[in-house]
Amino acid sequence: MVRVAGLFSQTLSLFSRTEFHSAVREHGAEKYSKGFSCWDQFVAMLFCQLAQAKSLREISSGLSCCLGKLQHLGMKRAPSRSTLSYANARRPWELYETVFGQLLARCHTLAHGRRAKFRFRNKLYSLDSTVIDLCVTMFDWARFRRTKGAIKLHLLLDHEGYVPCFGVVTNGRVSDVKMAWAVNLPADSIIVMDRGYVDYLLFGQWCEAGVWFVTRMKEGTNYRVVEKREASAAGMRRDEVIELTGREASVKCPNRLRRIHYRDVESGDDLVFLTNHLGFAATTIARIYRDRWQVELFFKELKQNLKVKTFVGTSANAVRVQIWTALIAMPVLKFLQLKARYGWSLSKLVALLRWNLFTYRDLWEWLDNPDETPPIGSPGEQLALGLS
């Protein structure tokens, strides 16, 4: 890593230029390009995310103010507003989806083993989606309802380090269950989700594949109790092994499942869990479902700290480019947060990084001790004012 450079330049060095250009060739993203490379576009859109730029003009002007430092970013010049707009509208957004996958491999290596809440060794995932509202008059391609536009971000979160491992951006009308079928889970892993993903045919497939699931049971589900277990832990009302008896459900998922009735001591809410794992303690199942809240926190941090609610382009391609660069920025921030010895909150890290993007500091020293890491090459004494 180049250490005598701005923090933004050192952050970009986390990306392999070789892998990036390999992805560019794979998607043919620079076909007919004239001077403005995909790397330039990527740097500009990542700058949009980290600097919280509100428009194409702010991206162009913000990079133009740092002409002497652009060479550290791998750029020859700052893009004009029209050039960046043209590239966002026409270059394939799939390029950034591929870069997102390349980055995740590095993040998961660092995050390995960072899940001290549970003693089991099974991989734990949370699956959820969030709706991003759009103005239907400006984004007519994303019509969701008669007067509303929306797109939906589907995400699979790995609980080791709480970094995503699968993401899909779809129209707002695409159902959650459809995306659950697209997720490829390893055997002996555990996936936790809410009631919106209940699909007994999918549950039957997971049972056959050796994948464990934890979800909420829908009201009105027909079943018969096969075995009653002792439920003596605090908050536990019932722990039962059941078989589905519904006309379709019993055919789609003939396997024995487990129904756990739990009352949350803090909120007083009654929760009924459905799982195919018969071995874990009932309290462990409840804790697994509670940890699903981490994917909700991920969506909250994404929307609060990065640019996914307002967009610098209106075409479908431009919106997807911006969302994927936000998803790329999020693992980078998580990587820096995990790497640092300082107890960063994500909001503080984003704020201070935004103010120091082009400051010459050693990135890792700054992450460990942000309050006492001086700029590199700063003058030791203040110049005296020439007053007569």
C-alpha positions in Angstrom: 0.0 0.0 0.0 1.2 3.5 -0.8 1.4 5.3 2.5 2.5 8.8 1.4 -0.9 9.5 -0.2 -4.4 10.5 0.9 -6.7 8.2 2.8 -8.9 7.8 -0.2 -6.0 6.6 -2.3 -5.0 4.1 0.4 -8.6 2.9 0.6 -8.6 2.3 -3.1 -5.5 0.2 -2.8 -7.7 -2.4 -1.1 -9.0 -3.2 -4.6 -7.0 -5.4 -7.0 -6.6 -3.5 -10.2 -5.8 -6.8 -12.0 -9.1 -8.3 -10.8 -11.0 -5.1 -11.7 -9.7 -4.9 -15.2 -10.4 -8.7 -15.6 -14.1 -7.9 -14.7 -14.1 -5.0 -17.2 -13.0 -7.3 -20.0 -15.5 -10.0 -18.8 -18.4 -7.5 -19.2 -17.0 -5.6 -22.2 -17.6 -2.4 -20.2 -15.0 -0.2 -22.0 -16.2 -1.0 -25.5 -16.2 2.3 -27.6 -14.8 4.2 -24.6 -12.8 7.4 -25.4 -10.5 8.4 -22.6 -12.8 7.9 -19.6 -12.0 4.4 -18.2 -14.2 2.2 -16.0 -11.7 2.7 -13.2 -12.2 6.5 -13.5 -16.0 5.9 -13.3 -15.6 3.6 -10.3 -13.4 6.1 -8.4 -15.9 8.9 -9.1 -18.9 6.9 -7.9 -17.0 5.6 -4.8 -16.1 9.3 -4.1 -19.8 10.0 -4.4 -20.5 7.5 -1.6 -17.7 8.4 0.8 -17.9 12.2 0.3 -21.7 12.2 0.3 -21.8 14.1 -3.0 -25.4 15.1 -3.8 -25.1 15.5 -7.6 -22.9 14.9 -10.6 -21.7 18.5 -10.4 -20.5 17.9 -6.8 -18.6 14.8 -7.8 -16.9 16.6 -10.7 -16.1 19.7 -8.8 -15.0 17.8 -5.7 -12.5 15.8 -7.7 -11.4 18.9 -9.7 -10.4 20.6 -6.5 -7.8 17.9 -5.9 -6.1 17.8 -9.3 -2.6 17.4 -7.8 -3.7 14.2 -5.9 -5.7 12.5 -8.6 -2.7 10.6 -9.9 -2.6 8.7 -6.6 -6.2 7.5 -7.5 -5.2 6.3 -10.9 -7.0 9.1 -12.7 -5.6 11.6 -15.2 -8.3 14.2 -14.8 -11.6 14.7 -13.1 -14.6 13.7 -15.2 -17.0 16.3 -16.5 -20.6 16.1 -15.4 -21.9 15.0 -18.8 -19.2 12.3 -19.2 -20.0 10.7 -15.9 -23.7 10.9 -16.6 -23.2 9.2 -20.0 -21.1 6.4 -18.4 -23.5 5.7 -15.6 -26.4 5.5 -18.0 -24.7 3.1 -20.5 -21.9 1.1 -19.0 -23.2 -2.2 -17.5 -24.0 -2.2 -13.9 -23.1 -5.9 -13.7 -19.4 -4.8 -13.6 -19.9 -3.5 -10.1 -21.8 -6.5 -9.0 -18.7 -8.5 -10.0 -16.4 -6.2 -8.1 -18.6 -6.5 -5.1 -18.1 -10.3 -5.2 -14.3 -9.9 -5.6 -14.2 -7.6 -2.5 -16.3 -9.9 -0.3 -13.7 -12.7 -0.5 -11.2 -10.4 1.3 -13.7 -9.2 3.9 -14.8 -12.7 4.8 -11.2 -13.8 5.3 -10.7 -11.0 7.9 -14.1 -11.6 9.5 -13.6 -15.4 9.9 -14.2 -16.5 13.5 -15.7 -13.2 14.6 -19.0 -14.5 16.0 -18.6 -15.0 19.8 -22.4 -15.0 20.5 -22.9 -18.7 19.7 -20.9 -21.8 20.5 -22.0 -23.8 17.5 -19.7 -23.9 14.4 -22.5 -23.8 11.8 -22.4 -20.9 9.4 -25.2 -18.5 10.3 -26.9 -16.3 7.7 -29.8 -13.8 7.7 -31.9 -13.2 4.7 -34.0 -10.0 4.3 -34.9 -7.3 1.8 -35.5 -3.5 2.0 -37.5 -1.3 -0.3 -35.9 1.9 -1.7 -38.6 4.4 -2.6 -38.4 6.3 -5.9 -40.5 9.1 -7.4 -42.6 7.4 -10.1 -42.6 10.6 -12.3 -38.8 10.6 -12.5 -38.2 6.9 -12.3 -41.1 5.6 -14.5 -39.2 2.3 -15.1 -39.6 1.4 -11.4 -43.3 1.6 -11.1 -44.4 -0.2 -7.9 -47.9 1.1 -7.3 -50.1 3.5 -9.2 -48.5 6.6 -7.6 -45.3 5.1 -6.2 -42.0 3.8 -7.6 -39.6 1.5 -5.8 -36.7 -1.0 -6.1 -35.9 -3.7 -3.7 -32.5 -4.8 -2.3 -32.3 -8.4 -1.3 -29.4 -9.3 1.0 -27.9 -12.4 2.6 -25.8 -11.4 5.7 -23.0 -13.6 7.1 -23.0 -13.2 10.9 -19.2 -13.6 11.0 -18.3 -9.9 10.9 -21.8 -9.1 9.7 -20.8 -8.6 6.1 -23.0 -9.5 3.1 -22.3 -12.5 1.0 -25.1 -12.3 -1.5 -27.0 -9.3 -2.9 -29.6 -8.7 -5.7 -31.3 -5.5 -6.8 -34.7 -6.0 -8.3 -38.0 -4.2 -9.1 -40.1 -3.5 -6.0 -42.7 -6.0 -7.1 -40.4 -9.1 -6.9 -41.4 -11.3 -4.0 -39.0 -12.2 -1.2 -39.6 -15.9 -1.6 -38.5 -15.8 -5.2 -35.1 -14.5 -4.1 -34.8 -17.1 -1.4 -34.9 -19.8 -4.1 -31.9 -18.1 -5.7 -29.7 -18.4 -2.6 -27.2 -21.3 -2.6 -26.5 -22.3 0.9 -23.9 -24.8 2.1 -25.0 -28.0 3.9 -25.1 -27.7 7.7 -25.6 -23.9 7.6 -28.3 -22.0 9.4 -30.5 -19.4 7.7 -32.8 -17.1 9.7 -35.6 -15.0 8.1 -39.0 -13.5 8.9 -42.5 -14.7 7.9 -42.3 -13.2 4.5 -40.1 -16.1 3.3 -42.3 -18.9 4.5 -42.5 -21.4 1.6 -43.1 -25.1 2.6 -41.7 -26.4 -0.7 -38.5 -24.5 -0.2 -38.4 -25.7 3.4 -38.7 -29.3 2.2 -35.8 -28.7 -0.2 -33.6 -27.3 2.6 -34.4 -30.3 4.8 -33.3 -32.7 2.1 -30.1 -30.6 1.5 -29.2 -30.5 5.2 -29.8 -26.8 5.6 -31.3 -25.6 8.8 -33.7 -22.7 9.0 -35.3 -20.5 11.7 -38.3 -18.4 11.0 -41.6 -17.2 12.5 -44.7 -19.5 12.1 -47.6 -18.0 10.3 -51.0 -17.9 12.1 -53.5 -20.4 11.0 -50.9 -23.1 10.1 -52.4 -26.6 10.4 -50.2 -29.1 12.3 -50.3 -32.0 14.7 -48.0 -32.4 17.7 -45.8 -35.4 17.6 -43.7 -34.8 20.7 -43.8 -32.3 23.6 -40.6 -31.2 25.2 -39.9 -29.6 28.5 -39.9 -25.8 28.3 -38.5 -24.7 31.6 -36.3 -21.8 30.5 -37.4 -18.2 31.2 -39.9 -17.0 28.6 -40.4 -20.5 27.1 -44.1 -21.5 26.9 -44.0 -24.5 24.6 -41.4 -26.6 22.7 -43.0 -29.2 20.4 -42.1 -31.4 17.5 -44.8 -31.2 14.8 -45.9 -32.4 11.4 -47.7 -30.1 9.0 -51.2 -31.3 8.2 -52.3 -28.8 5.6 -53.4 -30.3 2.2 -50.4 -28.7 0.3 -48.0 -28.1 3.2 -47.8 -31.7 4.2 -46.9 -32.7 0.7 -44.4 -30.0 0.1 -42.7 -30.4 3.5 -43.4 -33.9 5.0 -40.4 -33.5 7.4 -40.8 -33.2 11.1 -40.4 -29.6 12.3 -40.2 -27.9 15.6 -42.6 -25.3 17.0 -41.3 -23.1 19.9 -43.6 -20.6 21.7 -41.6 -17.9 23.4 -42.6 -14.8 25.3 -40.0 -12.0 25.2 -39.2 -11.0 28.8 -38.3 -7.4 27.8 -41.2 -6.6 25.4 -43.8 -9.1 26.5 -44.4 -10.1 22.9 -45.4 -13.7 22.1 -43.2 -15.2 19.3 -43.8 -18.6 17.7 -40.7 -20.0 15.9 -40.6 -22.7 13.3 -37.4 -24.6 12.6 -36.2 -27.9 11.3 -33.3 -28.1 13.8 -34.4 -30.5 16.5 -31.1 -30.5 18.5 -30.5 -26.9 19.7 -31.9 -25.7 23.0 -35.1 -23.7 22.6 -33.3 -20.6 24.0 -30.6 -20.9 21.4 -33.3 -20.9 18.6 -34.7 -17.7 20.2 -31.3 -16.1 20.3 -30.6 -17.0 16.7 -33.8 -15.3 15.6 -33.0 -12.2 17.8 -29.6 -12.0 16.0 -31.5 -11.6 12.7 -31.9 -8.0 13.7 -28.3 -7.4 12.5 -29.5 -7.5 8.9 -32.0 -4.7 9.7 -29.2 -2.7 11.3 -27.1 -3.3 8.1 -29.9 -1.8 6.0 -30.2 1.1 8.5 -26.5 1.9 8.4 -26.5 1.6 4.6 -29.3 4.1 4.2 -28.0 6.5 6.9 -24.4 6.6 5.9 -24.3 6.1 2.1 -26.1 7.4 -1.0 -29.0 5.0 -1.6 -32.0 7.2 -1.0 -31.2 10.0 -3.5 -29.6 9.4 -6.8 -27.4 11.3 -9.2 -29.0 9.7 -12.3 -32.5 8.7 -13.2 -32.0 5.7 -15.6 -32.3 2.2 -14.4 -28.6 1.5 -15.1 -27.4 4.6 -13.3 -29.5 3.8 -10.2 -28.1 0.3 -10.1 -24.5 1.5 -10.6 -25.0 3.8 -7.6 -26.5 1.1 -5.4 -23.8 -1.4 -6.2 -21.1 1.2 -5.4 -22.8 1.8 -2.1 -22.8 -2.0 -1.5 -19.1 -2.0 -2.4 -18.4 0.9 0.0 -20.1 -0.9 2.9 -17.8 -3.9 3.1 -14.8 -1.6 2.7 -16.0 0.4 5.8 -16.7 -2.8 7.7 -13.2 -4.0 6.7 -11.6 -0.8 8.1 -13.8 -1.1 11.2 -12.8 -4.7 11.9 -9.1 -3.9 11.2 -8.9 -1.0 13.6 -8.0 -1.3 17.2 -10.0 1.9 17.9 -13.7 1.4 18.7 -15.2 3.0 15.7 -18.9 3.3 15.2 -19.8 3.2 11.5 -21.3 6.7 11.5 -18.2 8.2 13.1 -15.9 6.4 10.7 -17.9 7.6 7.7 -17.9 11.2 8.9 -14.2 11.4 9.8 -13.2 9.6 6.6 -15.3 12.0 4.6 -13.5 15.0 6.1 -10.0 13.5 5.5 -10.3 11.8 2.1 -7.4 13.7 0.6 -5.4 14.2 3.8 -2.0 12.6 3.8 -2.0 10.2 6.7 -1.1 6.6 7.2 -4.4 4.9 7.0 -3.8 2.1 9.5 -2.2 4.4 12.1 -5.1 6.8 11.7 -7.6 4.0 12.1 -6.0 2.9 15.3 -5.5 6.4 16.8 -7.5 9.0 14.8 -7.0 11.8 17.4 -3.2 11.8 17.6 -2.2 10.9 14.0 -0.8 14.0 12.4 -0.8 14.6 8.6 2.3 13.3 6.8 4.6 16.0 5.6 2.9 18.8 7.5 5.1 21.7 8.5 6.5 21.6 12.0 6.0 25.3 12.6 3.3 27.8 11.5 4.5 30.3 8.9 4.7 33.8 10.4 2.4 36.4 8.8 4.4 39.2 7.1 2.8 42.1 8.9 4.5 45.5 8.8 
